[in-house]
Amino acid sequence: MSNNEEKYISKLKQIVYDHISADIKEKTVDKIVKIDLVNSHIEDKASAGFQDYYFLILNNEKLYNYSTDFFRQFKKRYSLQGIDNNYLDKLERHKKGILQKIREDKLAQLYFDIFHKVVIKYGKGSREKDLGSFFAKLVHTFRPDEYCALDNPIKNYFGLKKESFFISFIIISAAYKQWAQDNKKLINIVREKFKQADKNGAIQHDRITDLKLLDLIFWSKANRQ
């Protein structure tokens, strides 16, 4: 990577980092817990139901390997649109290699081989489509400490609308990680208050990574705009 490319990526990462810092402060924690976490992910029944599925598949290689319809269920539960069954069948056939590339951190290769410019049925014909959100959510499932489950509303919320999905995924994941490392006390306050507010134990709090917690917060903020 050239010096110019490094500066460009670093600048975008700093923009996202500063945005997180502007949103999450000690004085905003109570509001974040109430609105962006409890209201959006516990009291909202659809989101609460999805969290059960999320924890079922999280780092669950046995389910992934032995299920015959993992990707159909994944598409359905994540409400991923515009993906035909032929493509889902292709993912099932290549699932071992897909997971291997995720584990080996060969994400650029995986993205461009499997999720970039995918030919999808469209009406009586077909069209090319980039499946960045599908890719991000799958990677997050098996590397939840390293990568976020990015979708377009969050990408746009952080001002990266015109950037490629893959670059945005790398940048936001890195910014999340750096911010969480630099603000351990603050993120732990958010965690503890969220756990206390979850009276019925709807969330498996001990399995929520820093990136997942930030995803929950910014999914809510992005979709309430």
C-alpha positions as CSV (number, residue, x, y, z in Angstrom):
1,M,0.0,0.0,0.0
2,S,1.4,3.4,-1.0
3,N,1.7,6.3,1.4
4,N,-1.2,8.1,-0.2
5,E,-3.5,5.0,0.2
6,E,-2.5,4.7,3.8
7,K,-3.2,8.3,4.5
8,Y,-6.6,8.0,2.8
9,I,-7.6,4.9,4.8
10,S,-6.3,6.4,8.0
11,K,-8.3,9.6,7.4
12,L,-11.5,7.7,6.9
13,K,-10.9,5.6,9.9
14,Q,-10.4,8.7,12.0
15,I,-13.7,10.2,10.7
16,V,-15.5,7.1,11.8
17,Y,-13.7,7.1,15.2
18,D,-14.6,10.7,15.8
19,H,-18.2,10.0,14.9
20,I,-18.3,7.2,17.5
21,S,-16.7,9.5,20.1
22,A,-19.3,12.2,19.4
23,D,-22.2,9.8,19.9
24,I,-21.0,7.8,22.9
25,K,-20.1,9.8,25.9
26,E,-20.7,9.4,29.7
27,K,-23.6,11.9,29.5
28,T,-25.2,9.9,26.6
29,V,-24.9,6.4,28.0
30,D,-28.3,6.2,29.7
31,K,-30.0,7.4,26.5
32,I,-28.1,5.0,24.4
33,V,-28.9,2.0,26.6
34,K,-32.6,3.0,26.8
35,I,-33.2,3.8,23.1
36,D,-30.5,2.2,21.0
37,L,-30.2,-1.0,23.0
38,V,-33.2,-1.8,25.1
39,N,-35.9,-0.3,22.9
40,S,-34.3,-1.4,19.6
41,H,-33.1,-4.9,20.5
42,I,-35.1,-6.1,23.5
43,E,-38.5,-4.4,23.4
44,D,-38.6,-4.7,19.6
45,K,-39.9,-8.3,19.3
46,A,-38.5,-8.9,15.8
47,S,-35.0,-7.8,16.8
48,A,-35.2,-9.8,20.0
49,G,-36.2,-12.9,18.1
50,F,-33.3,-12.3,15.7
51,Q,-30.8,-12.2,18.6
52,D,-31.7,-15.8,19.5
53,Y,-30.7,-16.8,15.9
54,Y,-27.6,-14.7,16.1
55,F,-26.3,-16.5,19.2
56,L,-27.3,-19.9,17.8
57,I,-25.0,-19.5,14.8
58,L,-22.3,-17.4,16.4
59,N,-19.0,-19.2,15.8
60,N,-21.0,-22.5,15.5
61,E,-18.9,-24.4,13.0
62,K,-20.7,-27.6,13.7
63,L,-24.1,-26.1,12.7
64,Y,-22.5,-24.4,9.7
65,N,-20.8,-27.6,8.4
66,Y,-23.7,-30.1,9.0
67,S,-26.7,-28.0,8.1
68,T,-27.9,-28.5,4.5
69,D,-29.7,-25.1,4.4
70,F,-27.4,-22.8,6.4
71,F,-27.3,-20.1,3.8
72,R,-31.0,-20.2,3.1
73,Q,-31.7,-19.7,6.8
74,F,-29.0,-17.0,7.0
75,K,-30.5,-15.1,4.1
76,K,-34.0,-15.4,5.6
77,R,-33.1,-14.4,9.2
78,Y,-30.9,-11.5,8.1
79,S,-33.7,-10.4,5.7
80,L,-31.1,-10.2,2.8
81,Q,-32.9,-9.4,-0.4
82,G,-32.4,-10.1,-4.1
83,I,-30.5,-13.4,-3.7
84,D,-31.7,-16.5,-5.7
85,N,-31.5,-20.1,-4.7
86,N,-28.9,-21.0,-7.3
87,Y,-26.5,-18.7,-5.6
88,L,-27.4,-20.0,-2.1
89,D,-26.8,-23.6,-3.4
90,K,-23.4,-22.4,-4.7
91,L,-22.5,-21.2,-1.2
92,E,-23.5,-24.5,0.3
93,R,-21.2,-26.3,-2.2
94,H,-18.3,-24.1,-1.3
95,K,-19.0,-23.6,2.4
96,K,-15.8,-25.4,3.5
97,G,-13.5,-23.2,1.4
98,I,-15.5,-20.0,2.4
99,L,-15.0,-20.7,6.1
100,Q,-11.3,-21.5,5.6
101,K,-10.8,-18.1,3.9
102,I,-12.6,-16.4,6.8
103,R,-10.4,-18.2,9.4
104,E,-7.2,-17.4,7.4
105,D,-8.2,-13.7,7.0
106,K,-8.2,-14.0,3.2
107,L,-11.1,-11.7,3.1
108,A,-10.3,-9.6,-0.1
109,Q,-9.9,-12.9,-2.0
110,L,-13.2,-14.3,-0.6
111,Y,-15.1,-11.1,-1.3
112,F,-14.0,-10.8,-4.9
113,D,-14.3,-14.5,-5.6
114,I,-17.7,-15.1,-4.1
115,F,-19.6,-11.9,-3.2
116,H,-18.5,-9.3,-5.8
117,K,-20.4,-8.9,-9.1
118,V,-22.5,-12.0,-8.5
119,V,-24.9,-12.9,-11.3
120,I,-28.4,-13.1,-9.8
121,K,-31.7,-14.0,-11.4
122,Y,-33.7,-10.9,-12.1
123,G,-37.2,-11.3,-13.6
124,K,-36.7,-13.3,-16.8
125,G,-33.1,-12.4,-17.0
126,S,-30.2,-11.7,-14.7
127,R,-28.1,-8.9,-13.3
128,E,-24.8,-8.4,-11.5
129,K,-25.0,-7.5,-7.8
130,D,-22.4,-7.0,-5.0
131,L,-23.4,-8.8,-1.9
132,G,-21.3,-6.8,0.6
133,S,-23.8,-7.0,3.5
134,F,-24.1,-10.8,3.1
135,F,-20.3,-11.0,3.2
136,A,-19.9,-8.8,6.2
137,K,-22.5,-10.6,8.3
138,L,-21.0,-14.0,7.4
139,V,-17.5,-12.9,8.3
140,H,-18.7,-11.4,11.6
141,T,-20.4,-14.7,12.5
142,F,-17.1,-16.4,12.7
143,R,-14.8,-13.5,13.6
144,P,-17.0,-11.4,15.9
145,D,-14.0,-9.8,17.7
146,E,-12.4,-8.6,14.5
147,Y,-15.1,-7.6,12.0
148,C,-18.5,-5.9,12.2
149,A,-21.7,-7.0,10.6
150,L,-21.9,-4.0,8.4
151,D,-24.9,-3.0,6.4
152,N,-25.7,0.1,4.2
153,P,-27.5,2.2,6.8
154,I,-24.5,2.1,9.1
155,K,-22.1,2.6,6.3
156,N,-24.0,5.7,5.2
157,Y,-24.5,6.9,8.8
158,F,-20.7,7.2,9.1
159,G,-20.4,9.2,5.9
160,L,-19.0,6.4,3.8
161,K,-21.9,6.3,1.3
162,K,-19.7,6.8,-1.7
163,E,-17.0,4.4,-0.6
164,S,-16.9,0.8,-1.7
165,F,-18.6,-1.7,0.7
166,F,-15.4,-3.7,1.2
167,I,-13.3,-0.7,2.1
168,S,-16.0,0.6,4.4
169,F,-16.2,-2.8,6.1
170,I,-12.5,-2.8,6.8
171,I,-12.5,0.8,8.0
172,I,-15.5,0.7,10.3
173,S,-14.3,-2.6,11.8
174,A,-10.9,-1.1,12.5
175,A,-12.4,2.1,14.0
176,Y,-14.7,0.1,16.2
177,K,-11.8,-2.0,17.5
178,Q,-9.6,1.0,18.1
179,W,-12.4,3.0,19.8
180,A,-13.3,0.1,22.1
181,Q,-9.6,-0.4,23.1
182,D,-9.2,3.3,23.8
183,N,-12.5,3.6,25.8
184,K,-12.6,0.4,27.8
185,K,-14.1,2.1,30.9
186,L,-16.9,3.7,28.9
187,I,-17.8,0.7,26.8
188,N,-17.9,-1.4,30.0
189,I,-20.3,1.1,31.6
190,V,-22.6,0.7,28.5
191,R,-22.3,-3.1,28.8
192,E,-23.2,-3.2,32.5
193,K,-26.1,-0.8,32.2
194,F,-27.5,-2.8,29.2
195,K,-27.2,-6.0,31.2
196,Q,-29.0,-4.5,34.2
197,A,-31.8,-3.2,31.9
198,D,-32.3,-6.7,30.3
199,K,-34.5,-7.9,33.1
200,N,-35.6,-11.2,31.4
201,G,-32.1,-12.1,30.1
202,A,-33.1,-11.8,26.4
203,I,-29.5,-11.2,25.4
204,Q,-26.4,-13.5,26.0
205,H,-24.3,-10.6,27.3
206,D,-21.2,-12.7,28.0
207,R,-21.1,-13.4,24.2
208,I,-21.4,-9.9,23.0
209,T,-18.1,-8.6,21.6
210,D,-17.2,-4.9,21.6
211,L,-17.9,-4.9,17.8
212,K,-21.3,-6.5,18.3
213,L,-22.2,-4.0,21.0
214,L,-21.3,-1.1,18.8
215,D,-23.1,-2.6,15.8
216,L,-26.3,-2.8,18.0
217,I,-26.0,0.8,18.9
218,F,-25.2,2.2,15.5
219,W,-27.8,-0.1,13.7
220,S,-30.4,1.7,15.9
221,K,-29.0,5.1,15.2
222,A,-28.7,4.6,11.5
223,N,-32.2,3.2,11.1
224,R,-33.8,5.9,13.2
225,Q,-32.5,8.7,11.0
